[in-house]
């Protein structure tokens, strides 16, 4: 729990002992020895926008009226993003979306809605526009509605759904070997918390095995483990946050790949 992590960091601050928070997504208190290993929600959002901007994308956003915090975030932090106007009933209008698309650029459509109707209407408009424009669907955070039967996986793969993620799928020989060893010991395959626990601990042990202090290794290098990346950056005030975020997308062959 974050309050326990911060209390420990406070108690160990004078000895400069690193305290690594493994699971909390909170920003962290003002302790120079505190390392937040989970990227914050703010970092997740900014990472996907930075990726889209690096590709010179035309960024649009379809946001339903229940997602006011997303609208506020975009207006304050991503001012080049154009928000698609909704109808009086709060539904997306295909013509409004199409009017903002641009030729010869990838058009990223950020969709923030848990309404099946709005998701279907937006993706229908995007699929229709694919004949004339490059379009890609983007989400900023996990959306359970996309798992419903009404929204087919084929629809999401055709639009190469793009999203930020804390972890990556890993089918390498080393990852499969880890799974097999874990299953042999525990009679079950590792879940996301087991993988996270292993990766955080292994990253820490690797850093401690260097002939530098933990803080020096953090400043010098990024570490990538089975499913998680550790790229610690010093916060403006105190301590460190992990900026190790993956940008993933649904490929047409029904696999999830890392966007490059």
N, C-alpha and C positions, 0 to 999 in steps of 0.2 A: 504494500500500500504506500502511496506517495507520502503520506504524513510520517510514516515510519522511516522511509528512506531519507526524508529531509531532516528528521530528528537525529538520525545516525550521522548524516553529513555535518550537522551542527556540532555534535559531540567530537567528531574527528577532524574538524576544520583546522585546529591548531597544529596537528601532526601532518596535515596535508595528505591524509590517507584517501585515495580515490574511493568513492561510493558509487556503484553502478546500479541504476534503476532499470530492472529488466523488462517490466511490462507496462508501466504507467505511461499514458500519452499526454500527461499534463506538462506544462511548461517548465516546472521545477522552481525551487526557491533560490534565493541569492546566496549560494554557497560555491566557492571556487573549486571545491573538490567533488562536486556532484556531476555525474555523467548520465544524461537521459538517453538510454539506448534505443528507445522507441521514438521515431520521428513524430512530431506533433501534427495535429490535423491541419494547422496553418502551413507547415512545411510541405505536407502532402499536396495541398491545393496549389501552392506556389510552384512546386516542382513540375506539375503537369502544364501549367501556363508557360513556364520557362521553356519546356520542351516544344510546345506549339509555336512559341515565338522564334525559337531557334530554327524552325523549319519554314519561317516566313509565312506562317499560316494566316488565313482570314478567320478570325475567331468570333463565332456567334454563340449566343446563349438562349436556350429556351427554359424559362424558369416558371414553375407554377406559383400561384399566389400564396401557397402555404410555405414557400421557401424564401421568406423575406431576408433571412440572414445571408443566403447566397447572393441575392441581389445586392445587398449592402456591401458584401465583401468585394464583389466585382466592381461596383461603382467606386469604391475607395481604393482598391489595389490593382485592378486590371482594367484601366480606363479605356484601353484600345478595343476591348471586347464590346461588340454590339448586341444589345438585348433585343430579341425578336418580340414584337408587339403581339399581345393576345387579344382575343375577341372580348366582347363585353361579358360573356359567360365564363371567361378565363380559360378558353381553349385555344390551341395553337391554330393559326391560319396558314395553310400551305403556301399561299401566294406571298404572305409577309416574309416567310422564311426564304423562299426562292428569290425574292427581290434583293436580298442581302448577299447572295452567293456571288462569287467572283470567278471568272475564267482564269486558267493558267496558274492557279494557286490551290493548295489544299484548303478546303473549307472545313474547319473543325466546328462541330455543333455540340456545345456543352449542354447536356440535358440534366436538369435538376427537377425531378418529379417522381412521386411514388404512385401516380395515377396511371393505371393501365391504359385508359383512353388517351391520355396525353402522350404516353410513350408510343402507342401504336400510331397515333396521328403524326407525330414527329418523324418516326422511322419510315412511315409510308411516304411522306413528303420527300425524305432524303433518298429513298430507293427510287422514286420517280425521277429525281433530279440527277441520278447517277449517269444517265445517258449523256448529259451535257456538262456536268461538273464533277470535280473530284471532291468527294465528301467523306468525312469520317465522324463517327459518333463517339462522344467523350462523356465520361462521368467523373465526378470529383471524389466520390466516396462510395462505399458499398451500397447497393440498392437491391433489396430482396425481391422487389416487384419483377426484376428482370429474370428471376428464376421461375416465375409462374408459367404454366403451360400455354397461356394465351400468347406469350411473347416467345417465339421459337428461337432456338439457338441459331438456326440458319439465317434468320433476320439479323442477328447481332454479328455473325461472322461476315455476312455480305457488307456490313458497314464497318468492319474491323474495329469493334468496340475497343476504345483506348482508355486506360485508367492508371492511376498511381497505386503502387502496392508496397507493403512492407517487406514482402518476401517474393521469391521467384520459384517457378516450377523447375526442378532439377532432375533430369533423367540420366545424368552421367554415371559411369561405372562406380565412381566413389560414393555418390549419393545412394545408389542401389545397394552397395555394400553396407553402408551405414544402416539402411532400412532392414536388411537381412539380419545383421548383428543385433539390432535393437529388438526385432521380433523374436529372435532366438532366446534372448535374455528375458523379455517381458511378455511373450506370448501374444503380442499385439503390435501393429505397426505404429510408429510415432505420430502423434497428432501435432497440431501447430505449436502447442505450448512446449511439448518435448523437444521439437526442433529448435524453437526459440531458445529454450534453456540451454541446450547443447551449444548452439552457435554463440550466445553471449558469453558463456563460460570459456569456450575454446578461444574466442577472440581475446578475452582477458588473459588467459594463460599464455597465449602467444606473445602478447605485449610484455608480460612480466618476465618472459624468458630472454628478452633482449638486454643488451648492456646499456640500456637507457632507462630513465624513469617512465612510469606509465604515461604521464602527461606528455613527455617528449615523443613517445611512439605515436600518441594520438595526433600530435601536431604534424608528424612526419609522414604518416602512412594510413591508407585505407585498407581494410581487411574484408575479404569476401569469404563467407563460410558456406555451409550446405544450402541454406535457403535465404540467409540474411546478409546484409552488407553493413559495415561499420565505418562510416565516414564522419568522424566527430568534428564539429566546428565550434569555435569558442563563441559564446553568446556575448552580446554587447555589454551586458552587466556582469554576470558571474557564471562560472561553470561551462559545461559543454552539452551540445545537443547532437544527436545522430542525424545526419543528412543522407543516410544510405537508403535511397528510395529507388524502386524499379518502376519504369514506365512499361507497361505490358499491353498487349493487344490480342484480340481473337483473330487467328488466321483462318483462311478459307479451308484449310485441311483439318479444322476443328481442334487445333492445338493452341495453347497460349504461348506467345513468344515475346521476347524483350524487344522493345522498339529502340532502334539505333539512330 
